[in-house]
């Protein structure tokens, strides 16, 4: 894909009896690995005592038989896979975050990005709060803890916090006796729940994770809804539903989610097929074969083939044993990894006019390297088609596009980009036709059209708190 970065994935389980829930969460995190590959963690609640293990790396790197065995059996557990949208890729920023405070213990995992995190953090620091991470999730944890001192229950504290925080957040919060799942009133990020075979409950960012742990999908959690799981069963609080216009991120359907997931009742696979069909109508090409960039470009490529009548083929093979290109910390390393990650199938493309379908172009570097691979494999022509509109604006809700800088479409025409990448032509999904993906009412397309659902935050760079720490250290060194 073209350099776009995910956000995070979360999962939570409320069981009926003590059991090795860490193993179950582990399998769920594997199913959500595509949503974040920089770090992960699991927290287990055993009779009110919360034990956690987390670190940077893939799920299979952070957890082994020993680390899983060291986590106790319990009645609740939550897990998280991370890509850093606020705060750098360091162990201290991995989740879940565990908090011990006056009213007890709490663990929290977060998918999304607060648009007012900087203001909230500054206000907390002025009251004496000392932050141990540079993630906005700690800001949420502070606000819930502060609210808990005034509220009679953890769920009331979470509801009060929802009145303060703004932007994108899907949360799982674990107290000594309750598991709480929350989706922000805009519904930017997905969250769903299901029932476990033992009568317990599970919540997850995507339905594919529920399937992986043997849970039966029940429904999506509505924007603004809070679910509370306890020994008394499950109950819903909808007091924050309907207070904001629905703004589910369109990229969940185009790229982020796994194709076997459903979000708000919409099949991700079918949405991508429709994107490919629209591409075939809007940007046709005289070609011999249609291929997709694994993995999220494959469904759109199939849709392009179905609509155009051009045969579909496997032209690129993905190495399944390395992470996505964004794991590399520098642009030069990211470029070098493309050749390790992808290989062209010469028998498919040699001597042929190829339609290459990918989910996005952000910087153009990865796309250019893929074009080179196909040229070296003998492709005669390469017509690049993108199942998303051009990225022209920053995202403040969990996608790692924090400025126009580096967005190739913001500075170049499609013809110029095609020439820069070495392709014969380039076509995007028109932003005017995004609604035809049938993703339901209310999708955020701000990264394409600049129409934001919240106030634009100040200082939105994902490493802004690391930058602040660095400036403080520089100032201190000058004083000494």
C-alpha positions in Angstrom: 0.0 0.0 0.0 1.0 3.6 -0.4 2.4 4.5 3.1 -0.8 5.1 5.1 -0.6 4.1 8.7 -3.2 2.5 10.9 -4.3 3.5 14.3 -4.9 0.7 16.9 -7.0 -2.3 17.8 -8.7 -3.2 21.1 -10.4 -6.2 22.7 -12.0 -7.0 26.0 -13.5 -10.1 27.6 -15.8 -10.4 30.5 -15.9 -14.1 31.6 -18.2 -16.0 33.9 -15.5 -17.7 35.9 -11.7 -17.7 36.4 -10.0 -18.9 33.3 -6.8 -18.2 31.3 -8.3 -15.2 29.5 -4.9 -13.9 28.4 -4.7 -16.7 25.9 -8.0 -15.8 24.4 -7.1 -12.1 24.2 -3.8 -13.2 22.6 -5.7 -14.9 19.7 -8.0 -11.9 19.4 -5.0 -9.6 19.1 -3.6 -11.8 16.3 -6.8 -11.1 14.4 -6.3 -7.4 15.0 -2.6 -7.3 14.2 -3.3 -5.5 10.9 -4.5 -2.4 12.9 -1.2 -1.9 14.7 2.2 -3.5 14.6 4.4 -1.3 16.8 3.4 -2.6 20.2 0.8 -4.6 22.1 -0.3 -5.6 25.6 -2.7 -7.6 27.7 -4.1 -6.8 31.2 -6.0 -9.4 33.3 -8.2 -8.8 36.3 -8.0 -11.5 39.0 -10.3 -10.7 42.0 -9.6 -7.0 41.6 -5.9 -7.3 41.1 -4.8 -6.2 37.6 -1.7 -7.7 36.1 -0.4 -6.5 32.7 2.4 -7.3 30.2 3.2 -5.1 27.2 6.0 -4.1 25.0 7.0 -2.9 21.5 6.7 -5.4 18.7 4.3 -7.8 17.0 1.9 -10.0 19.1 4.1 -13.0 18.4 7.2 -11.2 19.5 5.8 -9.7 22.7 4.1 -12.8 23.9 5.3 -16.4 24.2 4.3 -19.4 26.4 6.1 -18.0 29.4 4.8 -14.5 29.3 1.2 -15.7 28.8 1.6 -18.2 31.6 2.8 -15.5 33.9 -0.5 -13.6 33.5 -3.0 -15.0 36.0 -6.4 -16.5 35.3 -9.1 -14.0 35.8 -12.7 -13.0 35.0 -11.8 -10.1 32.8 -9.0 -9.1 30.4 -8.3 -6.4 27.8 -5.8 -6.2 25.0 -4.4 -3.7 22.6 -2.3 -3.5 19.4 -0.7 -0.1 18.7 0.4 2.2 15.9 1.5 5.5 17.4 -0.8 8.3 16.3 0.0 10.4 19.4 3.2 9.6 21.2 6.3 7.8 19.8 6.9 4.1 19.4 8.3 3.4 22.9 7.4 0.8 25.5 6.1 3.4 27.9 3.4 4.3 25.3 2.2 0.7 24.9 -1.2 -0.2 26.2 -3.3 -1.1 28.2 -2.4 1.6 30.7 -2.9 0.4 34.3 -3.8 3.0 37.0 -3.9 2.6 40.8 -5.8 5.4 42.5 -7.9 6.4 45.5 -11.0 4.6 44.3 -9.2 1.4 43.2 -7.6 0.1 40.1 -8.3 0.6 36.4 -6.9 -0.5 33.0 -7.7 1.2 29.8 -7.1 0.6 26.1 -7.8 3.2 23.4 -8.3 3.3 19.6 -8.4 6.7 18.1 -7.1 10.2 18.7 -8.4 13.1 20.8 -8.7 16.4 19.0 -8.5 18.3 22.3 -5.7 16.3 23.9 -3.2 19.1 24.0 -5.6 21.5 25.9 -6.6 18.8 28.3 -3.1 17.6 29.0 -1.9 21.2 29.6 -4.7 21.8 32.1 -3.9 18.6 33.9 -0.2 19.4 34.2 -1.1 22.8 35.7 -3.0 21.0 38.5 0.1 18.9 39.3 -0.5 15.8 37.1 2.7 14.1 36.2 2.6 12.2 32.9 4.6 9.0 32.4 3.7 8.5 28.7 3.4 10.8 25.6 0.1 9.2 24.5 -3.3 10.8 24.7 -4.6 7.6 26.2 -3.0 8.7 29.5 -4.9 11.9 29.3 -8.2 9.9 29.1 -7.0 7.8 32.1 -6.4 11.0 34.1 -9.8 12.4 33.2 -11.6 9.2 34.2 -9.6 9.0 37.4 -10.3 12.6 38.3 -14.0 12.1 37.5 -14.1 8.9 39.6 -13.3 10.9 42.7 -16.6 12.8 42.3 -18.8 10.1 40.8 -20.4 7.1 42.5 -19.3 4.5 40.0 -16.8 3.9 37.2 -19.4 4.0 34.5 -20.6 7.5 35.8 -16.9 8.6 35.7 -16.6 7.4 32.1 -19.8 9.2 31.2 -18.6 12.4 32.8 -15.3 12.1 30.9 -17.2 11.8 27.6 -18.5 15.3 28.2 -14.9 16.6 28.3 -12.9 14.7 25.7 -13.5 15.3 22.0 -12.5 13.5 18.8 -12.1 9.8 18.0 -12.1 7.2 20.8 -13.2 3.7 21.1 -12.3 2.5 24.6 -12.3 -0.6 26.8 -12.0 0.2 30.5 -11.6 -2.5 33.1 -12.3 -1.9 36.8 -12.0 -4.5 39.6 -15.6 -5.6 38.9 -16.7 -4.2 35.6 -15.7 -4.1 31.9 -16.9 -1.0 30.1 -16.9 -0.4 26.3 -17.3 3.1 24.8 -17.6 4.4 21.3 -17.3 8.2 20.8 -20.5 10.1 19.8 -19.1 10.6 16.2 -18.4 6.9 15.8 -15.1 7.6 14.2 -13.6 4.2 15.0 -15.5 0.9 15.0 -16.4 -1.2 18.1 -18.7 -4.3 18.4 -19.6 -6.9 20.9 -20.6 -10.5 21.0 -21.3 -13.4 23.4 -18.8 -16.0 24.5 -19.6 -19.8 24.5 -19.5 -19.7 28.4 -22.1 -17.0 28.5 -19.6 -14.2 28.9 -19.1 -11.2 26.6 -16.4 -9.9 24.3 -15.9 -6.5 22.7 -13.5 -5.8 19.8 -12.6 -3.2 17.2 -13.6 -5.6 14.5 -15.9 -8.6 14.2 -13.1 -10.7 12.8 -11.5 -10.7 16.3 -14.8 -12.0 17.8 -14.8 -14.8 15.2 -11.2 -15.7 16.1 -11.9 -16.2 19.8 -15.1 -18.2 19.2 -17.5 -15.4 20.2 -20.8 -14.9 18.4 -21.2 -11.4 17.0 -24.3 -9.5 18.4 -24.0 -6.0 17.0 -22.0 -2.9 16.6 -21.8 -0.5 19.5 -23.6 2.7 18.5 -21.8 6.1 18.3 -22.0 7.5 21.8 -23.1 4.3 23.4 -21.5 2.8 26.5 -21.9 -0.9 27.4 -21.3 -2.0 31.0 -20.6 -5.7 31.7 -20.7 -7.0 35.2 -21.9 -10.0 37.2 -25.4 -8.6 36.7 -25.1 -9.0 33.0 -24.9 -6.4 30.2 -26.6 -3.0 30.1 -26.4 -0.1 27.7 -26.2 3.7 28.3 -27.3 5.7 25.3 -27.3 9.2 26.9 -24.5 10.3 24.5 -26.1 8.8 21.4 -27.3 11.2 18.7 -25.7 14.3 20.1 -23.1 14.5 17.3 -23.3 13.8 13.5 -22.1 10.3 12.7 -18.5 10.4 11.3 -17.2 6.9 10.8 -13.8 7.0 9.1 -14.2 6.0 5.5 -10.7 4.5 5.5 -12.0 1.7 7.8 -13.8 0.4 4.7 -11.2 1.3 2.1 -8.1 0.2 4.0 -7.9 -0.3 7.7 -10.4 -3.1 8.5 -9.9 -6.7 7.5 -12.2 -7.7 4.5 -14.0 -10.4 6.5 -15.2 -7.8 9.0 -18.5 -5.9 9.1 -18.7 -2.4 10.4 -22.0 -0.8 11.2 -23.7 -3.6 9.2 -21.6 -3.1 6.1 -19.3 -5.7 4.6 -15.8 -4.4 4.2 -15.2 -6.8 1.3 -18.3 -5.6 -0.6 -17.4 -1.9 0.0 -13.9 -2.6 -1.6 -15.5 -4.5 -4.5 -17.7 -1.5 -5.2 -14.6 0.8 -5.1 -13.0 -1.3 -7.7 -16.0 -1.2 -9.9 -16.3 2.5 -9.7 -12.6 2.8 -10.6 -13.2 0.7 -13.7 -16.0 3.1 -14.8 -14.1 6.3 -14.0 -10.6 5.4 -15.0 -10.8 2.6 -17.6 -7.6 1.2 -19.2 -6.8 -1.0 -22.2 -5.0 -3.8 -20.4 -4.5 -7.6 -20.3 -4.5 -8.3 -16.6 -5.7 -6.7 -13.3 -3.7 -7.2 -10.2 -3.9 -5.9 -6.7 -1.4 -4.9 -4.0 -1.7 -7.3 -1.1 -3.6 -7.2 1.1 -6.2 -4.4 1.0 -5.8 -3.7 -2.7 -7.0 -7.2 -3.7 -10.7 -6.8 -3.2 -10.8 -3.6 -5.2 -8.7 -5.2 -8.0 -11.3 -8.0 -8.2 -14.1 -5.4 -8.4 -12.2 -3.6 -11.2 -11.8 -6.9 -13.1 -15.5 -7.8 -12.7 -16.6 -4.4 -14.0 -14.1 -4.1 -16.9 -14.0 -7.7 -18.0 -10.2 -7.7 -17.8 -8.9 -11.0 -16.3 -7.9 -10.9 -12.6 -4.5 -12.3 -11.7 -2.0 -12.7 -8.8 0.8 -10.4 -9.8 2.3 -9.6 -6.4 3.2 -11.9 -3.6 3.5 -10.6 0.0 6.0 -11.9 2.5 3.7 -12.7 5.4 6.5 -12.8 8.0 7.3 -9.1 8.2 5.3 -6.1 9.3 3.8 -3.4 7.1 6.2 -0.8 5.7 5.4 1.8 8.3 7.2 -0.1 11.0 10.5 1.2 9.5 11.4 4.4 11.3 12.9 6.3 8.4 11.8 6.9 4.8 15.0 5.3 3.4 14.5 2.1 5.4 10.8 2.0 4.5 11.8 2.1 0.8 14.3 -0.7 1.1 11.7 -2.9 2.8 9.4 -2.9 -0.2 11.5 -5.3 -2.1 11.6 -7.6 1.0 7.9 -7.3 1.5 6.7 -7.8 -2.1 7.7 -9.9 -5.0 6.3 -9.7 -8.6 5.0 -12.9 -10.3 6.7 -12.7 -13.7 4.5 -15.3 -15.4 1.5 -13.1 -14.6 2.8 -9.7 -15.8 5.6 -10.4 -18.3 4.8 -8.7 -21.7 1.4 -7.6 -20.5 -0.4 -4.3 -20.0 -1.2 -4.3 -16.3 -3.8 -2.5 -14.2 -2.3 -2.2 -10.7 -4.8 -1.5 -8.0 -3.8 -0.2 -4.5 -5.8 1.3 -1.7 -3.9 4.6 -1.4 -1.0 6.8 -2.5 0.3 9.0 0.3 3.9 9.9 -0.4 4.3 7.9 -3.7 7.5 6.2 -2.6 6.1 2.7 -2.1 4.0 2.9 -5.2 7.1 3.9 -7.2 9.0 0.9 -5.9 6.1 -1.5 -6.8 6.1 -0.1 -10.3 9.9 -0.8 -10.5 9.2 -4.4 -9.4 6.7 -4.9 -12.1 8.9 -3.4 -14.8 11.7 -5.7 -13.8 9.3 -8.6 -14.0 8.5 -7.7 -17.6 5.3 -5.7 -17.5 4.9 -3.7 -20.7 2.5 -1.1 -19.4 1.4 -0.2 -15.8 -1.8 1.6 -15.2 -2.0 2.6 -11.5 -5.5 2.8 -10.0 -6.2 3.8 -6.4 -9.4 2.8 -4.6 -9.3 6.0 -2.5 -9.5 9.7 -3.5 -6.3 11.8 -3.3 -5.1 12.6 0.2 -5.1 16.4 0.5 -5.6 17.2 4.2 -4.4 16.1 7.6 -6.3 13.6 9.8 -6.8 14.3 13.5 -8.7 11.2 14.4 -6.2 8.4 14.4 -4.7 8.1 10.9 -1.1 9.2 10.7 -1.4 12.1 8.4 -0.7 15.1 10.6 0.1 17.7 7.9 -0.1 18.3 4.2 3.7 18.0 4.1 4.6 14.8 2.3 1.2 14.3 0.7 2.1 13.9 -2.9 -1.4 14.6 -4.3 -1.3 18.0 -2.5 1.5 19.2 -4.7 1.2 17.3 -8.0 -1.4 16.3 -10.6 -2.2 12.7 -11.3 -0.2 13.0 -14.5 2.8 14.3 -12.6 2.5 11.6 -10.0 2.3 8.8 -12.6 5.5 10.1 -14.3 7.2 10.3 -10.9 6.3 6.7 -10.1 7.1 5.5 -13.6 3.5 4.4 -14.3 1.8 4.9 -17.7 -1.3 6.4 -16.1 -2.9 7.1 -12.7 -6.6 7.1 -11.7 -8.2 7.8 -8.3 -11.6 7.0 -6.9 -13.5 10.3 -7.3 -14.4 11.8 -3.9 -17.8 12.6 -5.3 -18.5 8.9 -5.6 -17.3 7.7 -2.2 -20.8 7.6 -0.9 -21.6 4.9 -3.5 -19.5 2.4 -1.4 -22.7 2.1 0.6 -21.0 2.5 3.9 -24.1 4.0 5.5 -25.0 7.5 6.4 -22.3 9.6 8.0 -18.7 8.9 7.0 -15.7 11.2 7.7 -13.9 12.1 4.4 -11.9 15.0 5.9 -8.6 13.8 4.6 -10.0 14.0 1.1 -12.2 17.1 1.3 -11.1 19.0 4.4 -14.5 19.0 6.1 -13.8 18.2 9.8 -16.3 17.1 12.4 -14.5 18.8 15.3 -12.4 21.9 15.8 -9.0 21.5 14.3 -6.5 20.9 17.1 -3.4 22.9 17.7 0.0 21.3 17.6 -1.3 18.0 16.2 2.0 16.4 15.3 2.0 12.8 16.7 5.3 13.3 18.5 4.4 16.7 19.9 5.0 15.6 23.5 8.3 14.0 22.7 9.2 17.3 21.1 8.2 19.1 24.2 10.3 16.8 26.4 13.3 17.4 24.0 12.9 21.1 24.2 12.8 21.0 28.0 15.9 18.9 28.1 17.7 21.3 25.8 16.7 24.2 28.0 17.9 22.5 31.2 21.2 21.7 29.6 21.7 25.3 28.7 21.0 26.3 32.4 23.6 24.0 33.6 
